[in-house]
Structure formats: structure tokens, C-alpha cells
């Protein structure tokens, strides 16, 4: 637990760091990723820290690419001929 400003109640309060599992839907497939957030013990709201670099969407898309062996290297990208 840490002391910081809660963006919801705008008070300096005790915040609890929470690890949880979140399911993100990527192209019709459910991807389970770890989420990190804070819980304010004053107003009982849960929120992401504004300075956090943890991005659940990036983690979900990275897992999707790993499952389907999709690479983002420019050498592996295929381009389709344009129809005129």
C-alpha cells in the first residue's frame, strides 16, 4: 500500500496495488492478460495510475501475434497488389 492522490476523490489517501486477470477480445478470440491497477481505500474506486506504462491492449495483441505466429518485421509483411 502506498500514499498518493486518488484521481476520483482527489484526496491523498492510501492506495492498494492490485494484480488481476482481464480478458480482452482480439479478432474474436479471448486473450487473458494480467492487469495492474490501484484501489482507493477512501472512495473504493479502482483506477490505472496515470504514469503507468502497463498496457493491457498491447499485451493482448502481443499474445495474439505469438499464438498465430504473426511477425511485425517488415521483411515478413506481405502486400497485396492494388486493384485499379
Secondary structure, DSSP 8 states (H G I E B T S, - for coil): -EEEE-TTT-SEEEEEEEEEEEEEEETTEEEEEEEEEEEETTT--EE--TT----HHHHHHHHHHHHTT----TTT--------
